[in-house]
């Protein structure tokens, strides 16, 4: 099996702390955070990382539900990561993300089906698999009512 490769390019603009990110012909603005004197008007790199995990999780939940014929009415994946922003500024503190919390909010599946979806997410998501090697990730399931 040949490996797939993801690519992205960041080009700085003439606005301090702003870059144009390009991936597969798509372009969007990314700002550095206020701790780096960035404009902080657009998404920042930490937001991008959390968004990557959330979106990959949502897609895997959707795929597993389809594969297993689980009646999945709604999926919402919330991701939060804790870090010390002083590290970004070069201060002598740990700059890595210290903890990540994932909440899978699922409407439709039973508890057992939700557990299967969650387990599949942690086994199949390449972003989760990469990040779990570096930082603890707490995954919680929240079953939403159908009302």
CNS distance restraints for C-alpha pairs under 8 A (distance, minus, plus):
assign (resid   7 and name CA) (resid  23 and name CA) 6.11 0.50 0.50
assign (resid   7 and name CA) (resid  24 and name CA) 7.40 0.50 0.50
assign (resid   8 and name CA) (resid  21 and name CA) 6.82 0.50 0.50
assign (resid   8 and name CA) (resid  22 and name CA) 5.55 0.50 0.50
assign (resid   8 and name CA) (resid  23 and name CA) 4.56 0.50 0.50
assign (resid   8 and name CA) (resid  24 and name CA) 7.56 0.50 0.50
assign (resid   9 and name CA) (resid  21 and name CA) 5.58 0.50 0.50
assign (resid   9 and name CA) (resid  22 and name CA) 5.15 0.50 0.50
assign (resid   9 and name CA) (resid  23 and name CA) 6.60 0.50 0.50
assign (resid  10 and name CA) (resid  19 and name CA) 5.96 0.50 0.50
assign (resid  10 and name CA) (resid  20 and name CA) 5.62 0.50 0.50
assign (resid  10 and name CA) (resid  21 and name CA) 4.44 0.50 0.50
assign (resid  10 and name CA) (resid  22 and name CA) 6.43 0.50 0.50
assign (resid  11 and name CA) (resid  19 and name CA) 5.25 0.50 0.50
assign (resid  11 and name CA) (resid  20 and name CA) 5.28 0.50 0.50
assign (resid  11 and name CA) (resid  21 and name CA) 6.50 0.50 0.50
assign (resid  12 and name CA) (resid  17 and name CA) 7.70 0.50 0.50
assign (resid  12 and name CA) (resid  18 and name CA) 6.04 0.50 0.50
assign (resid  12 and name CA) (resid  19 and name CA) 4.22 0.50 0.50
assign (resid  12 and name CA) (resid  20 and name CA) 6.42 0.50 0.50
assign (resid  13 and name CA) (resid  18 and name CA) 5.88 0.50 0.50
assign (resid  13 and name CA) (resid  19 and name CA) 5.41 0.50 0.50
assign (resid  13 and name CA) (resid  20 and name CA) 6.93 0.50 0.50
assign (resid  14 and name CA) (resid  18 and name CA) 7.80 0.50 0.50
assign (resid  16 and name CA) (resid  38 and name CA) 6.51 0.50 0.50
assign (resid  16 and name CA) (resid  39 and name CA) 7.64 0.50 0.50
assign (resid  17 and name CA) (resid  31 and name CA) 5.67 0.50 0.50
assign (resid  17 and name CA) (resid  32 and name CA) 4.95 0.50 0.50
assign (resid  17 and name CA) (resid  33 and name CA) 7.87 0.50 0.50
assign (resid  17 and name CA) (resid  36 and name CA) 7.44 0.50 0.50
assign (resid  17 and name CA) (resid  37 and name CA) 6.94 0.50 0.50
assign (resid  17 and name CA) (resid  38 and name CA) 4.33 0.50 0.50
assign (resid  17 and name CA) (resid  39 and name CA) 6.36 0.50 0.50
assign (resid  18 and name CA) (resid  29 and name CA) 7.02 0.50 0.50
assign (resid  18 and name CA) (resid  30 and name CA) 5.84 0.50 0.50
assign (resid  18 and name CA) (resid  31 and name CA) 4.49 0.50 0.50
assign (resid  18 and name CA) (resid  32 and name CA) 6.26 0.50 0.50
assign (resid  18 and name CA) (resid  38 and name CA) 6.96 0.50 0.50
assign (resid  18 and name CA) (resid  39 and name CA) 7.21 0.50 0.50
assign (resid  19 and name CA) (resid  29 and name CA) 5.86 0.50 0.50
assign (resid  19 and name CA) (resid  30 and name CA) 5.30 0.50 0.50
assign (resid  19 and name CA) (resid  31 and name CA) 6.37 0.50 0.50
assign (resid  20 and name CA) (resid  27 and name CA) 6.47 0.50 0.50
assign (resid  20 and name CA) (resid  28 and name CA) 5.61 0.50 0.50
assign (resid  20 and name CA) (resid  29 and name CA) 4.70 0.50 0.50
assign (resid  20 and name CA) (resid  30 and name CA) 6.18 0.50 0.50
assign (resid  21 and name CA) (resid  27 and name CA) 5.49 0.50 0.50
assign (resid  21 and name CA) (resid  28 and name CA) 5.37 0.50 0.50
assign (resid  21 and name CA) (resid  29 and name CA) 6.13 0.50 0.50
assign (resid  21 and name CA) (resid  30 and name CA) 6.67 0.50 0.50
assign (resid  22 and name CA) (resid  26 and name CA) 5.49 0.50 0.50
assign (resid  22 and name CA) (resid  27 and name CA) 4.46 0.50 0.50
assign (resid  22 and name CA) (resid  28 and name CA) 6.73 0.50 0.50
assign (resid  23 and name CA) (resid  27 and name CA) 6.60 0.50 0.50
assign (resid  29 and name CA) (resid  42 and name CA) 6.40 0.50 0.50
assign (resid  29 and name CA) (resid  43 and name CA) 7.37 0.50 0.50
assign (resid  30 and name CA) (resid  42 and name CA) 5.57 0.50 0.50
assign (resid  30 and name CA) (resid  43 and name CA) 5.29 0.50 0.50
assign (resid  30 and name CA) (resid  44 and name CA) 5.44 0.50 0.50
assign (resid  30 and name CA) (resid  45 and name CA) 7.11 0.50 0.50
assign (resid  31 and name CA) (resid  38 and name CA) 6.15 0.50 0.50
assign (resid  31 and name CA) (resid  39 and name CA) 6.20 0.50 0.50
assign (resid  31 and name CA) (resid  40 and name CA) 5.30 0.50 0.50
assign (resid  31 and name CA) (resid  41 and name CA) 6.59 0.50 0.50
assign (resid  31 and name CA) (resid  42 and name CA) 5.33 0.50 0.50
assign (resid  31 and name CA) (resid  43 and name CA) 6.02 0.50 0.50
assign (resid  31 and name CA) (resid  44 and name CA) 5.08 0.50 0.50
assign (resid  31 and name CA) (resid  45 and name CA) 7.68 0.50 0.50
assign (resid  32 and name CA) (resid  36 and name CA) 6.36 0.50 0.50
assign (resid  32 and name CA) (resid  37 and name CA) 7.37 0.50 0.50
assign (resid  32 and name CA) (resid  38 and name CA) 4.53 0.50 0.50
assign (resid  32 and name CA) (resid  39 and name CA) 6.70 0.50 0.50
assign (resid  32 and name CA) (resid  40 and name CA) 5.93 0.50 0.50
assign (resid  32 and name CA) (resid  44 and name CA) 5.57 0.50 0.50
assign (resid  32 and name CA) (resid  45 and name CA) 7.24 0.50 0.50
assign (resid  33 and name CA) (resid  37 and name CA) 6.65 0.50 0.50
assign (resid  33 and name CA) (resid  38 and name CA) 5.04 0.50 0.50
assign (resid  33 and name CA) (resid  39 and name CA) 6.92 0.50 0.50
assign (resid  33 and name CA) (resid  40 and name CA) 5.07 0.50 0.50
assign (resid  33 and name CA) (resid  44 and name CA) 6.34 0.50 0.50
assign (resid  34 and name CA) (resid  38 and name CA) 5.00 0.50 0.50
assign (resid  34 and name CA) (resid  39 and name CA) 6.64 0.50 0.50
assign (resid  34 and name CA) (resid  40 and name CA) 6.01 0.50 0.50
assign (resid  35 and name CA) (resid  85 and name CA) 6.86 0.50 0.50
assign (resid  35 and name CA) (resid  86 and name CA) 7.54 0.50 0.50
assign (resid  35 and name CA) (resid  88 and name CA) 7.40 0.50 0.50
assign (resid  35 and name CA) (resid  89 and name CA) 6.68 0.50 0.50
assign (resid  36 and name CA) (resid  88 and name CA) 7.38 0.50 0.50
assign (resid  36 and name CA) (resid  89 and name CA) 6.45 0.50 0.50
assign (resid  40 and name CA) (resid  44 and name CA) 7.09 0.50 0.50
assign (resid  43 and name CA) (resid  47 and name CA) 6.02 0.50 0.50
assign (resid  43 and name CA) (resid  48 and name CA) 6.86 0.50 0.50
assign (resid  44 and name CA) (resid  48 and name CA) 6.30 0.50 0.50
assign (resid  45 and name CA) (resid  49 and name CA) 6.33 0.50 0.50
assign (resid  46 and name CA) (resid  50 and name CA) 6.28 0.50 0.50
assign (resid  47 and name CA) (resid  51 and name CA) 5.91 0.50 0.50
assign (resid  48 and name CA) (resid  52 and name CA) 6.02 0.50 0.50
assign (resid  49 and name CA) (resid  53 and name CA) 6.50 0.50 0.50
assign (resid  50 and name CA) (resid  54 and name CA) 6.21 0.50 0.50
assign (resid  50 and name CA) (resid  79 and name CA) 5.77 0.50 0.50
assign (resid  50 and name CA) (resid  80 and name CA) 6.56 0.50 0.50
assign (resid  50 and name CA) (resid  81 and name CA) 7.06 0.50 0.50
assign (resid  51 and name CA) (resid  55 and name CA) 5.95 0.50 0.50
assign (resid  51 and name CA) (resid  79 and name CA) 7.37 0.50 0.50
assign (resid  52 and name CA) (resid  56 and name CA) 6.04 0.50 0.50
assign (resid  52 and name CA) (resid 127 and name CA) 7.28 0.50 0.50
assign (resid  53 and name CA) (resid  57 and name CA) 6.00 0.50 0.50
assign (resid  53 and name CA) (resid  79 and name CA) 7.23 0.50 0.50
assign (resid  53 and name CA) (resid 127 and name CA) 5.78 0.50 0.50
assign (resid  53 and name CA) (resid 128 and name CA) 6.47 0.50 0.50
assign (resid  54 and name CA) (resid  58 and name CA) 6.20 0.50 0.50
assign (resid  54 and name CA) (resid  77 and name CA) 5.35 0.50 0.50
assign (resid  54 and name CA) (resid  78 and name CA) 6.13 0.50 0.50
assign (resid  54 and name CA) (resid  79 and name CA) 5.87 0.50 0.50
assign (resid  54 and name CA) (resid 102 and name CA) 7.77 0.50 0.50
assign (resid  55 and name CA) (resid  59 and name CA) 6.24 0.50 0.50
assign (resid  55 and name CA) (resid  77 and name CA) 7.36 0.50 0.50
assign (resid  56 and name CA) (resid  60 and name CA) 6.19 0.50 0.50
assign (resid  56 and name CA) (resid 125 and name CA) 6.44 0.50 0.50
assign (resid  56 and name CA) (resid 127 and name CA) 7.40 0.50 0.50
assign (resid  57 and name CA) (resid  61 and name CA) 6.13 0.50 0.50
assign (resid  57 and name CA) (resid  77 and name CA) 6.73 0.50 0.50
assign (resid  57 and name CA) (resid 121 and name CA) 6.00 0.50 0.50
assign (resid  57 and name CA) (resid 125 and name CA) 6.61 0.50 0.50
assign (resid  58 and name CA) (resid  62 and name CA) 6.23 0.50 0.50
assign (resid  58 and name CA) (resid  75 and name CA) 6.42 0.50 0.50
assign (resid  58 and name CA) (resid  76 and name CA) 6.72 0.50 0.50
assign (resid  58 and name CA) (resid  77 and name CA) 5.96 0.50 0.50
assign (resid  59 and name CA) (resid  63 and name CA) 6.16 0.50 0.50
assign (resid  60 and name CA) (resid  64 and name CA) 6.03 0.50 0.50
assign (resid  60 and name CA) (resid 120 and name CA) 7.56 0.50 0.50
assign (resid  60 and name CA) (resid 121 and name CA) 5.93 0.50 0.50
assign (resid  60 and name CA) (resid 124 and name CA) 7.42 0.50 0.50
assign (resid  60 and name CA) (resid 125 and name CA) 7.07 0.50 0.50
assign (resid  61 and name CA) (resid  65 and name CA) 6.15 0.50 0.50
assign (resid  61 and name CA) (resid  75 and name CA) 7.42 0.50 0.50
assign (resid  61 and name CA) (resid 117 and name CA) 5.69 0.50 0.50
assign (resid  61 and name CA) (resid 118 and name CA) 7.44 0.50 0.50
assign (resid  61 and name CA) (resid 120 and name CA) 7.74 0.50 0.50
assign (resid  61 and name CA) (resid 121 and name CA) 6.53 0.50 0.50
assign (resid  62 and name CA) (resid  66 and name CA) 6.33 0.50 0.50
assign (resid  62 and name CA) (resid  72 and name CA) 7.54 0.50 0.50
assign (resid  62 and name CA) (resid  75 and name CA) 7.57 0.50 0.50
assign (resid  63 and name CA) (resid  67 and name CA) 6.10 0.50 0.50
assign (resid  64 and name CA) (resid  68 and name CA) 5.95 0.50 0.50
assign (resid  64 and name CA) (resid  70 and name CA) 7.95 0.50 0.50
assign (resid  64 and name CA) (resid 117 and name CA) 6.18 0.50 0.50
assign (resid  64 and name CA) (resid 120 and name CA) 7.20 0.50 0.50
assign (resid  65 and name CA) (resid  69 and name CA) 5.67 0.50 0.50
assign (resid  65 and name CA) (resid  70 and name CA) 4.60 0.50 0.50
assign (resid  65 and name CA) (resid  71 and name CA) 6.89 0.50 0.50
assign (resid  65 and name CA) (resid  72 and name CA) 6.23 0.50 0.50
assign (resid  65 and name CA) (resid 117 and name CA) 7.07 0.50 0.50
assign (resid  66 and name CA) (resid  70 and name CA) 6.38 0.50 0.50
assign (resid  70 and name CA) (resid 108 and name CA) 7.83 0.50 0.50
assign (resid  70 and name CA) (resid 109 and name CA) 6.23 0.50 0.50
assign (resid  70 and name CA) (resid 113 and name CA) 7.01 0.50 0.50
assign (resid  71 and name CA) (resid 108 and name CA) 5.47 0.50 0.50
assign (resid  71 and name CA) (resid 109 and name CA) 5.92 0.50 0.50
assign (resid  72 and name CA) (resid 106 and name CA) 7.13 0.50 0.50
assign (resid  72 and name CA) (resid 107 and name CA) 6.00 0.50 0.50
assign (resid  72 and name CA) (resid 108 and name CA) 4.69 0.50 0.50
assign (resid  72 and name CA) (resid 109 and name CA) 5.82 0.50 0.50
assign (resid  73 and name CA) (resid 106 and name CA) 7.62 0.50 0.50
assign (resid  73 and name CA) (resid 107 and name CA) 5.30 0.50 0.50
assign (resid  73 and name CA) (resid 108 and name CA) 5.25 0.50 0.50
assign (resid  74 and name CA) (resid 105 and name CA) 7.84 0.50 0.50
assign (resid  74 and name CA) (resid 106 and name CA) 5.74 0.50 0.50
assign (resid  74 and name CA) (resid 107 and name CA) 4.90 0.50 0.50
assign (resid  74 and name CA) (resid 108 and name CA) 7.12 0.50 0.50
assign (resid  75 and name CA) (resid 104 and name CA) 7.19 0.50 0.50
assign (resid  75 and name CA) (resid 105 and name CA) 5.72 0.50 0.50
assign (resid  75 and name CA) (resid 106 and name CA) 4.85 0.50 0.50
assign (resid  75 and name CA) (resid 107 and name CA) 6.57 0.50 0.50
assign (resid  76 and name CA) (resid 104 and name CA) 6.18 0.50 0.50
assign (resid  76 and name CA) (resid 105 and name CA) 4.99 0.50 0.50
assign (resid  76 and name CA) (resid 106 and name CA) 6.64 0.50 0.50
assign (resid  77 and name CA) (resid 102 and name CA) 6.96 0.50 0.50
assign (resid  77 and name CA) (resid 103 and name CA) 5.67 0.50 0.50
assign (resid  77 and name CA) (resid 104 and name CA) 4.78 0.50 0.50
assign (resid  77 and name CA) (resid 105 and name CA) 6.05 0.50 0.50
assign (resid  78 and name CA) (resid 102 and name CA) 5.70 0.50 0.50
assign (resid  78 and name CA) (resid 103 and name CA) 5.12 0.50 0.50
assign (resid  78 and name CA) (resid 104 and name CA) 6.72 0.50 0.50
assign (resid  78 and name CA) (resid 105 and name CA) 7.92 0.50 0.50
assign (resid  79 and name CA) (resid 100 and name CA) 7.01 0.50 0.50
assign (resid  79 and name CA) (resid 101 and name CA) 5.62 0.50 0.50
assign (resid  79 and name CA) (resid 102 and name CA) 4.57 0.50 0.50
assign (resid  79 and name CA) (resid 103 and name CA) 6.51 0.50 0.50
assign (resid  80 and name CA) (resid 100 and name CA) 5.62 0.50 0.50
assign (resid  80 and name CA) (resid 101 and name CA) 5.25 0.50 0.50
assign (resid  80 and name CA) (resid 102 and name CA) 6.72 0.50 0.50
assign (resid  81 and name CA) (resid  97 and name CA) 6.39 0.50 0.50
assign (resid  81 and name CA) (resid  98 and name CA) 7.32 0.50 0.50
assign (resid  81 and name CA) (resid  99 and name CA) 5.66 0.50 0.50
assign (resid  81 and name CA) (resid 100 and name CA) 4.29 0.50 0.50
assign (resid  81 and name CA) (resid 101 and name CA) 6.39 0.50 0.50
assign (resid  82 and name CA) (resid  97 and name CA) 5.64 0.50 0.50
assign (resid  82 and name CA) (resid  98 and name CA) 5.52 0.50 0.50
assign (resid  82 and name CA) (resid  99 and name CA) 5.38 0.50 0.50
assign (resid  82 and name CA) (resid 100 and name CA) 6.49 0.50 0.50
assign (resid  83 and name CA) (resid  95 and name CA) 6.81 0.50 0.50
assign (resid  83 and name CA) (resid  96 and name CA) 6.37 0.50 0.50
assign (resid  83 and name CA) (resid  97 and name CA) 4.52 0.50 0.50
assign (resid  83 and name CA) (resid  98 and name CA) 5.49 0.50 0.50
assign (resid  83 and name CA) (resid  99 and name CA) 7.54 0.50 0.50
assign (resid  84 and name CA) (resid  88 and name CA) 7.94 0.50 0.50
assign (resid  84 and name CA) (resid  93 and name CA) 7.46 0.50 0.50
assign (resid  84 and name CA) (resid  94 and name CA) 7.07 0.50 0.50
assign (resid  84 and name CA) (resid  95 and name CA) 6.20 0.50 0.50
assign (resid  84 and name CA) (resid  96 and name CA) 7.80 0.50 0.50
assign (resid  84 and name CA) (resid  97 and name CA) 7.60 0.50 0.50
assign (resid  85 and name CA) (resid  89 and name CA) 7.14 0.50 0.50
assign (resid  85 and name CA) (resid  95 and name CA) 7.24 0.50 0.50
assign (resid  86 and name CA) (resid  90 and name CA) 6.73 0.50 0.50
assign (resid  86 and name CA) (resid  91 and name CA) 5.54 0.50 0.50
assign (resid  86 and name CA) (resid  93 and name CA) 6.85 0.50 0.50
assign (resid  86 and name CA) (resid  95 and name CA) 7.43 0.50 0.50
assign (resid  87 and name CA) (resid  91 and name CA) 5.19 0.50 0.50
assign (resid  87 and name CA) (resid  92 and name CA) 6.62 0.50 0.50
assign (resid  87 and name CA) (resid  93 and name CA) 5.38 0.50 0.50
assign (resid  87 and name CA) (resid  94 and name CA) 6.03 0.50 0.50
assign (resid  87 and name CA) (resid  95 and name CA) 4.22 0.50 0.50
assign (resid  87 and name CA) (resid  96 and name CA) 7.88 0.50 0.50
assign (resid  88 and name CA) (resid  95 and name CA) 6.34 0.50 0.50
assign (resid  97 and name CA) (resid 135 and name CA) 6.88 0.50 0.50
assign (resid  98 and name CA) (resid 135 and name CA) 6.10 0.50 0.50
assign (resid  98 and name CA) (resid 136 and name CA) 7.44 0.50 0.50
assign (resid  99 and name CA) (resid 135 and name CA) 5.79 0.50 0.50
assign (resid  99 and name CA) (resid 136 and name CA) 5.37 0.50 0.50
assign (resid  99 and name CA) (resid 137 and name CA) 6.16 0.50 0.50
assign (resid 100 and name CA) (resid 135 and name CA) 7.16 0.50 0.50
assign (resid 100 and name CA) (resid 136 and name CA) 6.36 0.50 0.50
assign (resid 100 and name CA) (resid 137 and name CA) 4.70 0.50 0.50
assign (resid 100 and name CA) (resid 138 and name CA) 6.36 0.50 0.50
assign (resid 101 and name CA) (resid 137 and name CA) 5.63 0.50 0.50
assign (resid 101 and name CA) (resid 138 and name CA) 4.82 0.50 0.50
assign (resid 101 and name CA) (resid 139 and name CA) 6.13 0.50 0.50
assign (resid 101 and name CA) (resid 140 and name CA) 7.88 0.50 0.50
assign (resid 102 and name CA) (resid 137 and name CA) 7.09 0.50 0.50
assign (resid 102 and name CA) (resid 138 and name CA) 6.01 0.50 0.50
assign (resid 102 and name CA) (resid 139 and name CA) 4.70 0.50 0.50
assign (resid 102 and name CA) (resid 140 and name CA) 6.20 0.50 0.50
assign (resid 103 and name CA) (resid 139 and name CA) 5.82 0.50 0.50
assign (resid 103 and name CA) (resid 140 and name CA) 4.78 0.50 0.50
assign (resid 103 and name CA) (resid 141 and name CA) 5.80 0.50 0.50
assign (resid 103 and name CA) (resid 142 and name CA) 6.90 0.50 0.50
assign (resid 104 and name CA) (resid 118 and name CA) 7.47 0.50 0.50
assign (resid 104 and name CA) (resid 139 and name CA) 7.38 0.50 0.50
assign (resid 104 and name CA) (resid 140 and name CA) 6.14 0.50 0.50
assign (resid 104 and name CA) (resid 141 and name CA) 4.84 0.50 0.50
assign (resid 104 and name CA) (resid 142 and name CA) 6.01 0.50 0.50
assign (resid 105 and name CA) (resid 141 and name CA) 6.05 0.50 0.50
assign (resid 105 and name CA) (resid 142 and name CA) 4.66 0.50 0.50
assign (resid 105 and name CA) (resid 143 and name CA) 5.83 0.50 0.50
assign (resid 105 and name CA) (resid 144 and name CA) 6.40 0.50 0.50
assign (resid 106 and name CA) (resid 114 and name CA) 7.24 0.50 0.50
assign (resid 106 and name CA) (resid 141 and name CA) 7.41 0.50 0.50
assign (resid 106 and name CA) (resid 142 and name CA) 6.29 0.50 0.50
assign (resid 106 and name CA) (resid 143 and name CA) 5.03 0.50 0.50
assign (resid 106 and name CA) (resid 144 and name CA) 5.69 0.50 0.50
assign (resid 107 and name CA) (resid 143 and name CA) 5.78 0.50 0.50
assign (resid 107 and name CA) (resid 144 and name CA) 4.68 0.50 0.50
assign (resid 107 and name CA) (resid 145 and name CA) 6.31 0.50 0.50
assign (resid 107 and name CA) (resid 146 and name CA) 6.46 0.50 0.50
assign (resid 108 and name CA) (resid 143 and name CA) 7.80 0.50 0.50
assign (resid 108 and name CA) (resid 144 and name CA) 7.55 0.50 0.50
assign (resid 108 and name CA) (resid 145 and name CA) 7.76 0.50 0.50
assign (resid 108 and name CA) (resid 146 and name CA) 6.86 0.50 0.50
assign (resid 109 and name CA) (resid 113 and name CA) 5.40 0.50 0.50
assign (resid 109 and name CA) (resid 114 and name CA) 5.66 0.50 0.50
assign (resid 109 and name CA) (resid 143 and name CA) 7.72 0.50 0.50
assign (resid 110 and name CA) (resid 114 and name CA) 6.03 0.50 0.50
assign (resid 111 and name CA) (resid 115 and name CA) 6.18 0.50 0.50
assign (resid 111 and name CA) (resid 143 and name CA) 7.62 0.50 0.50
assign (resid 112 and name CA) (resid 116 and name CA) 6.31 0.50 0.50
assign (resid 113 and name CA) (resid 117 and name CA) 6.22 0.50 0.50
assign (resid 114 and name CA) (resid 118 and name CA) 6.11 0.50 0.50
assign (resid 114 and name CA) (resid 141 and name CA) 7.23 0.50 0.50
assign (resid 114 and name CA) (resid 143 and name CA) 7.73 0.50 0.50
assign (resid 115 and name CA) (resid 119 and name CA) 6.00 0.50 0.50
assign (resid 115 and name CA) (resid 141 and name CA) 7.76 0.50 0.50
assign (resid 116 and name CA) (resid 120 and name CA) 6.07 0.50 0.50
assign (resid 117 and name CA) (resid 121 and name CA) 6.19 0.50 0.50
assign (resid 118 and name CA) (resid 122 and name CA) 6.47 0.50 0.50
assign (resid 118 and name CA) (resid 139 and name CA) 7.85 0.50 0.50
assign (resid 118 and name CA) (resid 141 and name CA) 7.36 0.50 0.50
assign (resid 119 and name CA) (resid 123 and name CA) 6.27 0.50 0.50
assign (resid 120 and name CA) (resid 124 and name CA) 5.76 0.50 0.50
assign (resid 121 and name CA) (resid 125 and name CA) 5.58 0.50 0.50
assign (resid 122 and name CA) (resid 128 and name CA) 6.33 0.50 0.50
assign (resid 122 and name CA) (resid 129 and name CA) 6.95 0.50 0.50
assign (resid 123 and name CA) (resid 129 and name CA) 7.16 0.50 0.50
assign (resid 124 and name CA) (resid 129 and name CA) 7.64 0.50 0.50
assign (resid 125 and name CA) (resid 129 and name CA) 6.12 0.50 0.50
assign (resid 126 and name CA) (resid 130 and name CA) 6.07 0.50 0.50
assign (resid 127 and name CA) (resid 131 and name CA) 6.11 0.50 0.50
assign (resid 128 and name CA) (resid 132 and name CA) 5.85 0.50 0.50
assign (resid 129 and name CA) (resid 133 and name CA) 6.87 0.50 0.50
assign (resid 130 and name CA) (resid 134 and name CA) 7.42 0.50 0.50
assign (resid 131 and name CA) (resid 135 and name CA) 6.10 0.50 0.50
assign (resid 131 and name CA) (resid 137 and name CA) 7.99 0.50 0.50
assign (resid 132 and name CA) (resid 136 and name CA) 5.89 0.50 0.50
assign (resid 132 and name CA) (resid 137 and name CA) 6.16 0.50 0.50
